[in-house]
Amino acid sequence: MKVTQLPTTSKSIRPQKGVISLPPQSRGGFDIAKILSRFETDDYILAGIILVLVFEGCDDYILLAALGYLFIMGLKE
């Protein structure tokens, strides 16, 4: 196996200090259509249950936290 070292003198290889570059897809704004397109039926049902519990004055914060956790984790996949 042959190992070669890339030249380190090129400015394009070295990142600039203090500059954070974001990928092109994360630049811009908040795209609600893209987020809503990822929702599935179970996400809508879970969000509906959470909203009904909140508007009815549910005092079980552990239940609300658990349902919120399930909702957020379901969106990541």
C-alpha positions in Angstrom: 0.0 0.0 0.0 1.4 3.4 -1.0 0.8 6.3 1.3 1.1 9.8 0.0 0.8 13.0 2.0 -1.2 15.9 0.5 0.5 19.2 0.3 -0.3 21.5 3.2 0.7 24.8 1.6 -2.5 25.2 -0.4 -4.9 27.7 1.1 -7.9 25.8 -0.2 -7.1 22.8 2.0 -6.7 24.7 5.2 -9.9 26.1 6.8 -9.8 29.7 7.9 -9.7 30.3 11.6 -12.9 31.8 13.1 -15.0 31.2 9.9 -17.8 28.7 10.1 -19.1 27.5 6.8 -22.6 25.9 6.6 -23.6 23.4 4.0 -25.7 25.0 1.2 -28.9 23.2 2.2 -28.8 24.6 5.7 -28.4 28.2 4.5 -31.5 30.3 4.1 -34.5 30.1 6.2 -36.9 27.9 8.0 -38.7 25.7 5.4 -42.0 24.6 7.0 -43.1 22.7 3.9 -40.1 20.4 4.1 -40.7 19.7 7.7 -44.4 19.0 7.2 -43.7 16.7 4.3 -41.7 14.4 6.7 -44.7 14.0 9.0 -46.5 10.6 8.9 -49.9 9.7 10.2 -48.6 8.7 13.7 -46.9 12.1 14.0 -50.2 13.9 13.5 -52.0 11.6 15.9 -49.3 12.1 18.6 -49.3 15.8 18.1 -53.1 15.9 18.4 -53.0 13.9 21.6 -50.4 16.3 23.1 -52.5 19.4 22.1 -55.7 18.0 23.5 -54.0 17.2 26.8 -52.4 20.6 27.0 -55.7 22.5 26.2 -57.7 20.3 28.6 -55.3 21.4 31.5 -53.4 18.1 32.0 -51.3 18.3 35.1 -49.3 15.2 34.4 -46.1 16.8 33.1 -44.2 13.5 33.0 -46.8 12.1 30.5 -46.5 15.3 28.4 -42.7 15.1 28.5 -42.8 11.4 27.5 -45.2 12.1 24.6 -43.1 15.1 23.5 -40.0 13.0 23.5 -41.6 10.3 21.4 -42.9 13.0 19.0 -39.4 14.6 18.6 -37.6 11.2 18.3 -40.1 10.2 15.6 -39.3 13.2 13.5 -35.5 12.5 13.4 -35.9 9.2 11.5 
